[in-house]
Amino acid sequence: MSTTTGGSTQAGSTSEAPPTTGDTAAPDMGPPVDPLTLEPAATVIVTPALPDAQVTNAANFLQAWLRRASG
């Protein structure tokens, strides 16, 4: 597509602006929650029923860092 303005031709130009974040409505998910203020005992790390070693190591690593971050 090309448009002509003032004697020059611009290839690929369109009259539509790209959408902005205000153009789309996000679903109502309630007020934002700071995850570090949640009860640490209520935090659940979900893994597959039969996790491989990499998934197990990642879950253990995440658990250790969440404990550090939440005190």
CHARMM-style PDB file with segment names, atoms N, HN, CA, C and O in Angstrom:
ATOM      1  N   MET     1       0.847  -1.160   0.000  1.00  0.00      PROA
ATOM      2  CA  MET     1       0.000   0.000   0.000  1.00  0.00      PROA
ATOM      3  C   MET     1       0.895   1.226   0.000  1.00  0.00      PROA
ATOM      4  O   MET     1       1.918   1.244   0.684  1.00  0.00      PROA
ATOM      5  N   SER     2       0.528   2.242  -0.750  1.00  0.00      PROA
ATOM      6  HN  SER     2      -0.304   2.227  -1.306  1.00  0.00      PROA
ATOM      7  CA  SER     2       1.280   3.490  -0.743  1.00  0.00      PROA
ATOM      8  C   SER     2       0.326   4.663  -0.723  1.00  0.00      PROA
ATOM      9  O   SER     2      -0.788   4.590  -1.241  1.00  0.00      PROA
ATOM     10  N   THR     3       0.781   5.746  -0.118  1.00  0.00      PROA
ATOM     11  HN  THR     3       1.686   5.805   0.302  1.00  0.00      PROA
ATOM     12  CA  THR     3      -0.011   6.965  -0.067  1.00  0.00      PROA
ATOM     13  C   THR     3       0.820   8.100  -0.618  1.00  0.00      PROA
ATOM     14  O   THR     3       2.044   8.108  -0.485  1.00  0.00      PROA
ATOM     15  N   THR     4       0.160   9.051  -1.233  1.00  0.00      PROA
ATOM     16  HN  THR     4      -0.834   9.045  -1.341  1.00  0.00      PROA
ATOM     17  CA  THR     4       0.857  10.196  -1.798  1.00  0.00      PROA
ATOM     18  C   THR     4       0.493  11.429  -0.998  1.00  0.00      PROA
ATOM     19  O   THR     4      -0.683  11.762  -0.858  1.00  0.00      PROA
ATOM     20  N   THR     5       1.511  12.114  -0.467  1.00  0.00      PROA
ATOM     21  HN  THR     5       2.467  11.843  -0.580  1.00  0.00      PROA
ATOM     22  CA  THR     5       1.280  13.349   0.267  1.00  0.00      PROA
ATOM     23  C   THR     5       2.296  14.375  -0.184  1.00  0.00      PROA
ATOM     24  O   THR     5       3.501  14.143  -0.093  1.00  0.00      PROA
ATOM     25  N   GLY     6       1.817  15.517  -0.673  1.00  0.00      PROA
ATOM     26  HN  GLY     6       0.838  15.706  -0.747  1.00  0.00      PROA
ATOM     27  CA  GLY     6       2.704  16.601  -1.049  1.00  0.00      PROA
ATOM     28  C   GLY     6       3.680  16.243  -2.148  1.00  0.00      PROA
ATOM     29  O   GLY     6       4.798  16.758  -2.165  1.00  0.00      PROA
ATOM     30  N   GLY     7       3.293  15.380  -3.060  1.00  0.00      PROA
ATOM     31  HN  GLY     7       2.385  14.962  -3.047  1.00  0.00      PROA
ATOM     32  CA  GLY     7       4.151  15.017  -4.171  1.00  0.00      PROA
ATOM     33  C   GLY     7       5.111  13.890  -3.873  1.00  0.00      PROA
ATOM     34  O   GLY     7       5.841  13.477  -4.774  1.00  0.00      PROA
ATOM     35  N   SER     8       5.153  13.368  -2.662  1.00  0.00      PROA
ATOM     36  HN  SER     8       4.560  13.703  -1.930  1.00  0.00      PROA
ATOM     37  CA  SER     8       6.037  12.238  -2.358  1.00  0.00      PROA
ATOM     38  C   SER     8       5.199  11.013  -2.060  1.00  0.00      PROA
ATOM     39  O   SER     8       4.066  11.126  -1.591  1.00  0.00      PROA
ATOM     40  N   THR     9       5.745   9.856  -2.328  1.00  0.00      PROA
ATOM     41  HN  THR     9       6.666   9.764  -2.709  1.00  0.00      PROA
ATOM     42  CA  THR     9       5.054   8.608  -2.095  1.00  0.00      PROA
ATOM     43  C   THR     9       5.738   7.874  -0.958  1.00  0.00      PROA
ATOM     44  O   THR     9       6.962   7.743  -0.942  1.00  0.00      PROA
ATOM     45  N   GLN    10       4.936   7.388   0.009  1.00  0.00      PROA
ATOM     46  HN  GLN    10       3.941   7.495  -0.003  1.00  0.00      PROA
ATOM     47  CA  GLN    10       5.459   6.620   1.131  1.00  0.00      PROA
ATOM     48  C   GLN    10       4.887   5.218   1.041  1.00  0.00      PROA
ATOM     49  O   GLN    10       3.672   5.036   1.123  1.00  0.00      PROA
ATOM     50  N   ALA    11       5.738   4.240   0.875  1.00  0.00      PROA
ATOM     51  HN  ALA    11       6.725   4.388   0.808  1.00  0.00      PROA
ATOM     52  CA  ALA    11       5.280   2.861   0.778  1.00  0.00      PROA
ATOM     53  C   ALA    11       5.024   2.306   2.171  1.00  0.00      PROA
ATOM     54  O   ALA    11       5.798   2.548   3.098  1.00  0.00      PROA
ATOM     55  N   GLY    12       3.933   1.562   2.311  1.00  0.00      PROA
ATOM     56  HN  GLY    12       3.305   1.366   1.559  1.00  0.00      PROA
ATOM     57  CA  GLY    12       3.624   0.876   3.550  1.00  0.00      PROA
ATOM     58  C   GLY    12       2.987   1.741   4.620  1.00  0.00      PROA
ATOM     59  O   GLY    12       2.775   1.260   5.733  1.00  0.00      PROA
ATOM     60  N   SER    13       2.675   2.984   4.335  1.00  0.00      PROA
ATOM     61  HN  SER    13       2.848   3.374   3.431  1.00  0.00      PROA
ATOM     62  CA  SER    13       2.063   3.856   5.341  1.00  0.00      PROA
ATOM     63  C   SER    13       0.588   3.556   5.447  1.00  0.00      PROA
ATOM     64  O   SER    13      -0.067   3.243   4.453  1.00  0.00      PROA
ATOM     65  N   THR    14       0.065   3.652   6.656  1.00  0.00      PROA
ATOM     66  HN  THR    14       0.596   3.906   7.464  1.00  0.00      PROA
ATOM     67  CA  THR    14      -1.368   3.493   6.880  1.00  0.00      PROA
ATOM     68  C   THR    14      -1.853   4.664   7.707  1.00  0.00      PROA
ATOM     69  O   THR    14      -1.064   5.347   8.360  1.00  0.00      PROA
ATOM     70  N   SER    15      -3.143   4.891   7.675  1.00  0.00      PROA
ATOM     71  HN  SER    15      -3.784   4.336   7.145  1.00  0.00      PROA
ATOM     72  CA  SER    15      -3.701   6.002   8.432  1.00  0.00      PROA
ATOM     73  C   SER    15      -4.051   5.592   9.855  1.00  0.00      PROA
ATOM     74  O   SER    15      -4.421   6.447  10.660  1.00  0.00      PROA
ATOM     75  N   GLU    16      -3.947   4.315  10.187  1.00  0.00      PROA
ATOM     76  HN  GLU    16      -3.646   3.621   9.533  1.00  0.00      PROA
ATOM     77  CA  GLU    16      -4.307   3.844  11.516  1.00  0.00      PROA
ATOM     78  C   GLU    16      -3.090   3.848  12.426  1.00  0.00      PROA
ATOM     79  O   GLU    16      -2.009   3.409  12.034  1.00  0.00      PROA
ATOM     80  N   ALA    17      -3.271   4.346  13.640  1.00  0.00      PROA
ATOM     81  HN  ALA    17      -4.150   4.703  13.959  1.00  0.00      PROA
ATOM     82  CA  ALA    17      -2.213   4.312  14.643  1.00  0.00      PROA
ATOM     83  C   ALA    17      -2.241   2.956  15.330  1.00  0.00      PROA
ATOM     84  O   ALA    17      -3.303   2.339  15.426  1.00  0.00      PROA
ATOM     85  N   PRO    18      -1.099   2.479  15.808  1.00  0.00      PROA
ATOM     86  CA  PRO    18      -1.106   1.206  16.532  1.00  0.00      PROA
ATOM     87  C   PRO    18      -1.918   1.334  17.815  1.00  0.00      PROA
ATOM     88  O   PRO    18      -1.993   2.420  18.389  1.00  0.00      PROA
ATOM     89  N   PRO    19      -2.524   0.248  18.272  1.00  0.00      PROA
ATOM     90  CA  PRO    19      -3.331   0.316  19.490  1.00  0.00      PROA
ATOM     91  C   PRO    19      -2.457   0.640  20.695  1.00  0.00      PROA
ATOM     92  O   PRO    19      -1.294   0.241  20.760  1.00  0.00      PROA
ATOM     93  N   THR    20      -3.027   1.360  21.638  1.00  0.00      PROA
ATOM     94  HN  THR    20      -3.972   1.684  21.585  1.00  0.00      PROA
ATOM     95  CA  THR    20      -2.329   1.656  22.877  1.00  0.00      PROA
ATOM     96  C   THR    20      -2.971   0.864  23.993  1.00  0.00      PROA
ATOM     97  O   THR    20      -4.022   0.255  23.797  1.00  0.00      PROA
ATOM     98  N   THR    21      -2.350   0.862  25.168  1.00  0.00      PROA
ATOM     99  HN  THR    21      -1.496   1.357  25.327  1.00  0.00      PROA
ATOM    100  CA  THR    21      -2.891   0.082  26.276  1.00  0.00      PROA
ATOM    101  C   THR    21      -4.254   0.584  26.713  1.00  0.00      PROA
ATOM    102  O   THR    21      -5.033  -0.187  27.274  1.00  0.00      PROA
ATOM    103  N   GLY    22      -4.570   1.860  26.472  1.00  0.00      PROA
ATOM    104  HN  GLY    22      -3.937   2.486  26.016  1.00  0.00      PROA
ATOM    105  CA  GLY    22      -5.870   2.395  26.847  1.00  0.00      PROA
ATOM    106  C   GLY    22      -6.985   1.972  25.913  1.00  0.00      PROA
ATOM    107  O   GLY    22      -8.161   2.156  26.229  1.00  0.00      PROA
ATOM    108  N   ASP    23      -6.627   1.394  24.744  1.00  0.00      PROA
ATOM    109  HN  ASP    23      -5.672   1.244  24.488  1.00  0.00      PROA
ATOM    110  CA  ASP    23      -7.634   0.996  23.766  1.00  0.00      PROA
ATOM    111  C   ASP    23      -8.311  -0.325  24.108  1.00  0.00      PROA
ATOM    112  O   ASP    23      -9.392  -0.611  23.592  1.00  0.00      PROA
ATOM    113  N   THR    24      -7.709  -1.125  24.956  1.00  0.00      PROA
ATOM    114  HN  THR    24      -6.832  -0.893  25.376  1.00  0.00      PROA
ATOM    115  CA  THR    24      -8.279  -2.422  25.294  1.00  0.00      PROA
ATOM    116  C   THR    24      -8.594  -2.460  26.780  1.00  0.00      PROA
ATOM    117  O   THR    24      -7.820  -1.964  27.598  1.00  0.00      PROA
ATOM    118  N   ALA    25      -9.714  -3.041  27.120  1.00  0.00      PROA
ATOM    119  HN  ALA    25     -10.343  -3.445  26.455  1.00  0.00      PROA
ATOM    120  CA  ALA    25     -10.117  -3.139  28.517  1.00  0.00      PROA
ATOM    121  C   ALA    25      -9.608  -4.449  29.100  1.00  0.00      PROA
ATOM    122  O   ALA    25      -9.824  -5.515  28.524  1.00  0.00      PROA
ATOM    123  N   ALA    26      -8.946  -4.372  30.216  1.00  0.00      PROA
ATOM    124  HN  ALA    26      -8.770  -3.506  30.684  1.00  0.00      PROA
ATOM    125  CA  ALA    26      -8.476  -5.575  30.911  1.00  0.00      PROA
ATOM    126  C   ALA    26      -9.617  -6.122  31.758  1.00  0.00      PROA
ATOM    127  O   ALA    26     -10.460  -5.358  32.229  1.00  0.00      PROA
ATOM    128  N   PRO    27      -9.652  -7.429  31.954  1.00  0.00      PROA
ATOM    129  CA  PRO    27     -10.699  -7.988  32.797  1.00  0.00      PROA
ATOM    130  C   PRO    27     -10.540  -7.485  34.239  1.00  0.00      PROA
ATOM    131  O   PRO    27      -9.423  -7.244  34.697  1.00  0.00      PROA
ATOM    132  N   ASP    28     -11.646  -7.332  34.934  1.00  0.00      PROA
ATOM    133  HN  ASP    28     -12.553  -7.527  34.562  1.00  0.00      PROA
ATOM    134  CA  ASP    28     -11.599  -6.859  36.317  1.00  0.00      PROA
ATOM    135  C   ASP    28     -11.079  -7.975  37.201  1.00  0.00      PROA
ATOM    136  O   ASP    28     -11.751  -8.985  37.411  1.00  0.00      PROA
ATOM    137  N   MET    29      -9.874  -7.782  37.716  1.00  0.00      PROA
ATOM    138  HN  MET    29      -9.328  -6.962  37.546  1.00  0.00      PROA
ATOM    139  CA  MET    29      -9.252  -8.807  38.561  1.00  0.00      PROA
ATOM    140  C   MET    29      -9.149  -8.329  40.006  1.00  0.00      PROA
ATOM    141  O   MET    29      -8.460  -8.950  40.815  1.00  0.00      PROA
ATOM    142  N   GLY    30      -9.819  -7.245  40.335  1.00  0.00      PROA
ATOM    143  HN  GLY    30     -10.379  -6.740  39.678  1.00  0.00      PROA
ATOM    144  CA  GLY    30      -9.767  -6.717  41.687  1.00  0.00      PROA
ATOM    145  C   GLY    30      -8.531  -5.868  41.880  1.00  0.00      PROA
ATOM    146  O   GLY    30      -7.783  -5.632  40.931  1.00  0.00      PROA
ATOM    147  N   PRO    31      -8.310  -5.409  43.091  1.00  0.00      PROA
ATOM    148  CA  PRO    31      -7.154  -4.554  43.349  1.00  0.00      PROA
ATOM    149  C   PRO    31      -5.855  -5.347  43.244  1.00  0.00      PROA
ATOM    150  O   PRO    31      -5.841  -6.552  43.498  1.00  0.00      PROA
ATOM    151  N   PRO    32      -4.764  -4.679  42.871  1.00  0.00      PROA
ATOM    152  CA  PRO    32      -3.487  -5.385  42.791  1.00  0.00      PROA
ATOM    153  C   PRO    32      -3.048  -5.878  44.164  1.00  0.00      PROA
ATOM    154  O   PRO    32      -3.316  -5.237  45.180  1.00  0.00      PROA
ATOM    155  N   VAL    33      -2.379  -7.010  44.182  1.00  0.00      PROA
ATOM    156  HN  VAL    33      -2.161  -7.530  43.357  1.00  0.00      PROA
ATOM    157  CA  VAL    33      -1.923  -7.615  45.427  1.00  0.00      PROA
ATOM    158  C   VAL    33      -0.403  -7.730  45.367  1.00  0.00      PROA
ATOM    159  O   VAL    33       0.148  -8.250  44.397  1.00  0.00      PROA
ATOM    160  N   ASP    34       0.265  -7.245  46.400  1.00  0.00      PROA
ATOM    161  HN  ASP    34      -0.183  -6.822  47.188  1.00  0.00      PROA
ATOM    162  CA  ASP    34       1.714  -7.412  46.498  1.00  0.00      PROA
ATOM    163  C   ASP    34       1.974  -8.830  46.986  1.00  0.00      PROA
ATOM    164  O   ASP    34       1.634  -9.158  48.122  1.00  0.00      PROA
ATOM    165  N   PRO    35       2.576  -9.685  46.146  1.00  0.00      PROA
ATOM    166  CA  PRO    35       2.719 -11.093  46.518  1.00  0.00      PROA
ATOM    167  C   PRO    35       3.547 -11.320  47.776  1.00  0.00      PROA
ATOM    168  O   PRO    35       3.384 -12.351  48.429  1.00  0.00      PROA
ATOM    169  N   LEU    36       4.426 -10.395  48.135  1.00  0.00      PROA
ATOM    170  HN  LEU    36       4.558  -9.558  47.604  1.00  0.00      PROA
ATOM    171  CA  LEU    36       5.248 -10.593  49.314  1.00  0.00      PROA
ATOM    172  C   LEU    36       4.515 -10.281  50.601  1.00  0.00      PROA
ATOM    173  O   LEU    36       5.054 -10.521  51.682  1.00  0.00      PROA
ATOM    174  N   THR    37       3.295  -9.751  50.520  1.00  0.00      PROA
ATOM    175  HN  THR    37       2.858  -9.556  49.642  1.00  0.00      PROA
ATOM    176  CA  THR    37       2.517  -9.512  51.720  1.00  0.00      PROA
ATOM    177  C   THR    37       1.529 -10.645  51.980  1.00  0.00      PROA
ATOM    178  O   THR    37       0.795 -10.603  52.968  1.00  0.00      PROA
ATOM    179  N   LEU    38       1.497 -11.640  51.126  1.00  0.00      PROA
ATOM    180  HN  LEU    38       2.093 -11.673  50.324  1.00  0.00      PROA
ATOM    181  CA  LEU    38       0.625 -12.782  51.340  1.00  0.00      PROA
ATOM    182  C   LEU    38       1.216 -13.692  52.409  1.00  0.00      PROA
ATOM    183  O   LEU    38       2.415 -13.641  52.685  1.00  0.00      PROA
ATOM    184  N   GLU    39       0.397 -14.496  52.988  1.00  0.00      PROA
ATOM    185  HN  GLU    39      -0.577 -14.537  52.764  1.00  0.00      PROA
ATOM    186  CA  GLU    39       0.838 -15.449  54.000  1.00  0.00      PROA
ATOM    187  C   GLU    39       1.753 -16.487  53.353  1.00  0.00      PROA
ATOM    188  O   GLU    39       1.293 -17.244  52.499  1.00  0.00      PROA
ATOM    189  N   PRO    40       3.038 -16.549  53.730  1.00  0.00      PROA
ATOM    190  CA  PRO    40       3.959 -17.503  53.099  1.00  0.00      PROA
ATOM    191  C   PRO    40       3.511 -18.958  53.212  1.00  0.00      PROA
ATOM    192  O   PRO    40       3.776 -19.758  52.315  1.00  0.00      PROA
ATOM    193  N   ALA    41       2.838 -19.306  54.303  1.00  0.00      PROA
ATOM    194  HN  ALA    41       2.622 -18.657  55.032  1.00  0.00      PROA
ATOM    195  CA  ALA    41       2.394 -20.686  54.473  1.00  0.00      PROA
ATOM    196  C   ALA    41       1.307 -21.056  53.461  1.00  0.00      PROA
ATOM    197  O   ALA    41       1.072 -22.238  53.209  1.00  0.00      PROA
ATOM    198  N   ALA    42       0.641 -20.048  52.878  1.00  0.00      PROA
ATOM    199  HN  ALA    42       0.832 -19.088  53.082  1.00  0.00      PROA
ATOM    200  CA  ALA    42      -0.423 -20.310  51.915  1.00  0.00      PROA
ATOM    201  C   ALA    42       0.108 -20.400  50.485  1.00  0.00      PROA
ATOM    202  O   ALA    42      -0.659 -20.672  49.562  1.00  0.00      PROA
ATOM    203  N   THR    43       1.414 -20.175  50.289  1.00  0.00      PROA
ATOM    204  HN  THR    43       2.037 -19.954  51.039  1.00  0.00      PROA
ATOM    205  CA  THR    43       1.990 -20.212  48.950  1.00  0.00      PROA
ATOM    206  C   THR    43       2.181 -21.661  48.513  1.00  0.00      PROA
ATOM    207  O   THR    43       2.685 -22.490  49.271  1.00  0.00      PROA
ATOM    208  N   VAL    44       1.773 -21.951  47.286  1.00  0.00      PROA
ATOM    209  HN  VAL    44       1.364 -21.278  46.670  1.00  0.00      PROA
ATOM    210  CA  VAL    44       1.879 -23.300  46.747  1.00  0.00      PROA
ATOM    211  C   VAL    44       2.678 -23.249  45.455  1.00  0.00      PROA
ATOM    212  O   VAL    44       2.384 -22.446  44.570  1.00  0.00      PROA
ATOM    213  N   ILE    45       3.683 -24.100  45.346  1.00  0.00      PROA
ATOM    214  HN  ILE    45       3.922 -24.752  46.065  1.00  0.00      PROA
ATOM    215  CA  ILE    45       4.445 -24.242  44.106  1.00  0.00      PROA
ATOM    216  C   ILE    45       3.952 -25.527  43.452  1.00  0.00      PROA
ATOM    217  O   ILE    45       4.086 -26.613  44.017  1.00  0.00      PROA
ATOM    218  N   VAL    46       3.390 -25.398  42.274  1.00  0.00      PROA
ATOM    219  HN  VAL    46       3.281 -24.516  41.815  1.00  0.00      PROA
ATOM    220  CA  VAL    46       2.783 -26.538  41.592  1.00  0.00      PROA
ATOM    221  C   VAL    46       3.775 -27.124  40.601  1.00  0.00      PROA
ATOM    222  O   VAL    46       4.376 -26.406  39.803  1.00  0.00      PROA
ATOM    223  N   THR    47       3.936 -28.437  40.664  1.00  0.00      PROA
ATOM    224  HN  THR    47       3.447 -29.021  41.312  1.00  0.00      PROA
ATOM    225  CA  THR    47       4.789 -29.166  39.722  1.00  0.00      PROA
ATOM    226  C   THR    47       3.981 -30.330  39.145  1.00  0.00      PROA
ATOM    227  O   THR    47       2.944 -30.698  39.699  1.00  0.00      PROA
ATOM    228  N   PRO    48       4.444 -30.905  38.050  1.00  0.00      PROA
ATOM    229  CA  PRO    48       3.744 -32.075  37.507  1.00  0.00      PROA
ATOM    230  C   PRO    48       3.759 -33.238  38.498  1.00  0.00      PROA
ATOM    231  O   PRO    48       4.561 -33.256  39.431  1.00  0.00      PROA
ATOM    232  N   ALA    49       2.882 -34.193  38.291  1.00  0.00      PROA
ATOM    233  HN  ALA    49       2.230 -34.179  37.533  1.00  0.00      PROA
ATOM    234  CA  ALA    49       2.799 -35.353  39.179  1.00  0.00      PROA
ATOM    235  C   ALA    49       4.115 -36.114  39.227  1.00  0.00      PROA
ATOM    236  O   ALA    49       4.512 -36.601  40.286  1.00  0.00      PROA
ATOM    237  N   LEU    50       4.796 -36.222  38.089  1.00  0.00      PROA
ATOM    238  HN  LEU    50       4.474 -35.827  37.229  1.00  0.00      PROA
ATOM    239  CA  LEU    50       6.087 -36.900  38.033  1.00  0.00      PROA
ATOM    240  C   LEU    50       7.130 -35.938  37.460  1.00  0.00      PROA
ATOM    241  O   LEU    50       7.498 -36.047  36.290  1.00  0.00      PROA
ATOM    242  N   PRO    51       7.604 -34.999  38.279  1.00  0.00      PROA
ATOM    243  CA  PRO    51       8.546 -34.004  37.758  1.00  0.00      PROA
ATOM    244  C   PRO    51       9.918 -34.620  37.498  1.00  0.00      PROA
ATOM    245  O   PRO    51      10.350 -35.538  38.195  1.00  0.00      PROA
ATOM    246  N   ASP    52      10.590 -34.093  36.478  1.00  0.00      PROA
ATOM    247  HN  ASP    52      10.239 -33.347  35.911  1.00  0.00      PROA
ATOM    248  CA  ASP    52      11.954 -34.544  36.240  1.00  0.00      PROA
ATOM    249  C   ASP    52      12.892 -33.777  37.172  1.00  0.00      PROA
ATOM    250  O   ASP    52      12.444 -32.912  37.925  1.00  0.00      PROA
ATOM    251  N   ALA    53      14.167 -34.082  37.129  1.00  0.00      PROA
ATOM    252  HN  ALA    53      14.531 -34.785  36.517  1.00  0.00      PROA
ATOM    253  CA  ALA    53      15.138 -33.474  38.038  1.00  0.00      PROA
ATOM    254  C   ALA    53      15.219 -31.965  37.855  1.00  0.00      PROA
ATOM    255  O   ALA    53      15.373 -31.235  38.835  1.00  0.00      PROA
ATOM    256  N   GLN    54      15.117 -31.482  36.617  1.00  0.00      PROA
ATOM    257  HN  GLN    54      14.992 -32.074  35.821  1.00  0.00      PROA
ATOM    258  CA  GLN    54      15.206 -30.054  36.361  1.00  0.00      PROA
ATOM    259  C   GLN    54      14.033 -29.305  36.997  1.00  0.00      PROA
ATOM    260  O   GLN    54      14.228 -28.242  37.585  1.00  0.00      PROA
ATOM    261  N   VAL    55      12.839 -29.838  36.888  1.00  0.00      PROA
ATOM    262  HN  VAL    55      12.680 -30.702  36.409  1.00  0.00      PROA
ATOM    263  CA  VAL    55      11.656 -29.211  37.491  1.00  0.00      PROA
ATOM    264  C   VAL    55      11.763 -29.237  39.013  1.00  0.00      PROA
ATOM    265  O   VAL    55      11.437 -28.249  39.671  1.00  0.00      PROA
ATOM    266  N   THR    56      12.213 -30.346  39.574  1.00  0.00      PROA
ATOM    267  HN  THR    56      12.478 -31.148  39.040  1.00  0.00      PROA
ATOM    268  CA  THR    56      12.378 -30.460  41.024  1.00  0.00      PROA
ATOM    269  C   THR    56      13.391 -29.453  41.531  1.00  0.00      PROA
ATOM    270  O   THR    56      13.160 -28.794  42.545  1.00  0.00      PROA
ATOM    271  N   ASN    57      14.521 -29.325  40.830  1.00  0.00      PROA
ATOM    272  HN  ASN    57      14.709 -29.860  40.006  1.00  0.00      PROA
ATOM    273  CA  ASN    57      15.544 -28.356  41.227  1.00  0.00      PROA
ATOM    274  C   ASN    57      15.015 -26.930  41.132  1.00  0.00      PROA
ATOM    275  O   ASN    57      15.278 -26.110  42.011  1.00  0.00      PROA
ATOM    276  N   ALA    58      14.270 -26.631  40.068  1.00  0.00      PROA
ATOM    277  HN  ALA    58      14.056 -27.298  39.354  1.00  0.00      PROA
ATOM    278  CA  ALA    58      13.711 -25.288  39.899  1.00  0.00      PROA
ATOM    279  C   ALA    58      12.707 -24.971  41.005  1.00  0.00      PROA
ATOM    280  O   ALA    58      12.700 -23.856  41.528  1.00  0.00      PROA
ATOM    281  N   ALA    59      11.865 -25.929  41.364  1.00  0.00      PROA
ATOM    282  HN  ALA    59      11.871 -26.834  40.939  1.00  0.00      PROA
ATOM    283  CA  ALA    59      10.882 -25.719  42.427  1.00  0.00      PROA
ATOM    284  C   ALA    59      11.578 -25.499  43.766  1.00  0.00      PROA
ATOM    285  O   ALA    59      11.166 -24.637  44.542  1.00  0.00      PROA
ATOM    286  N   ASN    60      12.619 -26.261  44.040  1.00  0.00      PROA
ATOM    287  HN  ASN    60      12.954 -26.961  43.410  1.00  0.00      PROA
ATOM    288  CA  ASN    60      13.373 -26.092  45.291  1.00  0.00      PROA
ATOM    289  C   ASN    60      14.062 -24.728  45.330  1.00  0.00      PROA
ATOM    290  O   ASN    60      14.092 -24.073  46.372  1.00  0.00      PROA
ATOM    291  N   PHE    61      14.614 -24.303  44.194  1.00  0.00      PROA
ATOM    292  HN  PHE    61      14.589 -24.834  43.348  1.00  0.00      PROA
ATOM    293  CA  PHE    61      15.267 -23.007  44.096  1.00  0.00      PROA
ATOM    294  C   PHE    61      14.261 -21.881  44.339  1.00  0.00      PROA
ATOM    295  O   PHE    61      14.538 -20.942  45.085  1.00  0.00      PROA
ATOM    296  N   LEU    62      13.094 -21.983  43.705  1.00  0.00      PROA
ATOM    297  HN  LEU    62      12.869 -22.746  43.099  1.00  0.00      PROA
ATOM    298  CA  LEU    62      12.033 -20.990  43.889  1.00  0.00      PROA
ATOM    299  C   LEU    62      11.581 -20.944  45.342  1.00  0.00      PROA
ATOM    300  O   LEU    62      11.382 -19.865  45.901  1.00  0.00      PROA
ATOM    301  N   GLN    63      11.419 -22.099  45.947  1.00  0.00      PROA
ATOM    302  HN  GLN    63      11.580 -22.975  45.494  1.00  0.00      PROA
ATOM    303  CA  GLN    63      10.996 -22.166  47.337  1.00  0.00      PROA
ATOM    304  C   GLN    63      12.006 -21.473  48.253  1.00  0.00      PROA
ATOM    305  O   GLN    63      11.616 -20.718  49.144  1.00  0.00      PROA
ATOM    306  N   ALA    64      13.280 -21.720  48.042  1.00  0.00      PROA
ATOM    307  HN  ALA    64      13.597 -22.333  47.318  1.00  0.00      PROA
ATOM    308  CA  ALA    64      14.311 -21.090  48.863  1.00  0.00      PROA
ATOM    309  C   ALA    64      14.305 -19.573  48.723  1.00  0.00      PROA
ATOM    310  O   ALA    64      14.428 -18.861  49.720  1.00  0.00      PROA
ATOM    311  N   TRP    65      14.163 -19.073  47.505  1.00  0.00      PROA
ATOM    312  HN  TRP    65      14.063 -19.651  46.695  1.00  0.00      PROA
ATOM    313  CA  TRP    65      14.150 -17.623  47.284  1.00  0.00      PROA
ATOM    314  C   TRP    65      12.873 -16.984  47.815  1.00  0.00      PROA
ATOM    315  O   TRP    65      12.914 -15.861  48.318  1.00  0.00      PROA
ATOM    316  N   LEU    66      11.755 -17.667  47.715  1.00  0.00      PROA
ATOM    317  HN  LEU    66      11.722 -18.579  47.307  1.00  0.00      PROA
ATOM    318  CA  LEU    66      10.522 -17.117  48.282  1.00  0.00      PROA
ATOM    319  C   LEU    66      10.619 -17.030  49.809  1.00  0.00      PROA
ATOM    320  O   LEU    66      10.117 -16.083  50.414  1.00  0.00      PROA
ATOM    321  N   ARG    67      11.262 -18.017  50.420  1.00  0.00      PROA
ATOM    322  HN  ARG    67      11.669 -18.787  49.928  1.00  0.00      PROA
ATOM    323  CA  ARG    67      11.445 -17.963  51.874  1.00  0.00      PROA
ATOM    324  C   ARG    67      12.344 -16.792  52.264  1.00  0.00      PROA
ATOM    325  O   ARG    67      12.083 -16.097  53.246  1.00  0.00      PROA
ATOM    326  N   ARG    68      13.417 -16.580  51.476  1.00  0.00      PROA
ATOM    327  HN  ARG    68      13.630 -17.145  50.678  1.00  0.00      PROA
ATOM    328  CA  ARG    68      14.308 -15.446  51.744  1.00  0.00      PROA
ATOM    329  C   ARG    68      13.569 -14.111  51.585  1.00  0.00      PROA
ATOM    330  O   ARG    68      13.710 -13.214  52.416  1.00  0.00      PROA
ATOM    331  N   ALA    69      12.787 -13.992  50.518  1.00  0.00      PROA
ATOM    332  HN  ALA    69      12.672 -14.721  49.842  1.00  0.00      PROA
ATOM    333  CA  ALA    69      12.107 -12.738  50.210  1.00  0.00      PROA
ATOM    334  C   ALA    69      11.007 -12.399  51.210  1.00  0.00      PROA
ATOM    335  O   ALA    69      10.778 -11.227  51.510  1.00  0.00      PROA
ATOM    336  N   SER    70      10.330 -13.414  51.723  1.00  0.00      PROA
ATOM    337  HN  SER    70      10.516 -14.366  51.479  1.00  0.00      PROA
ATOM    338  CA  SER    70       9.209 -13.170  52.623  1.00  0.00      PROA
ATOM    339  C   SER    70       9.618 -13.171  54.088  1.00  0.00      PROA
ATOM    340  O   SER    70       8.813 -12.857  54.965  1.00  0.00      PROA
ATOM    341  N   GLY    71      10.863 -13.524  54.345  1.00  0.00      PROA
ATOM    342  HN  GLY    71      11.516 -13.779  53.632  1.00  0.00      PROA
ATOM    343  CA  GLY    71      11.341 -13.509  55.733  1.00  0.00      PROA
ATOM    344  C   GLY    71      10.982 -14.777  56.404  1.00  0.00      PROA
ATOM    345  OT1 GLY    71      11.295 -14.964  57.580  1.00  0.00      PROA
TER     346      GLY     71
END
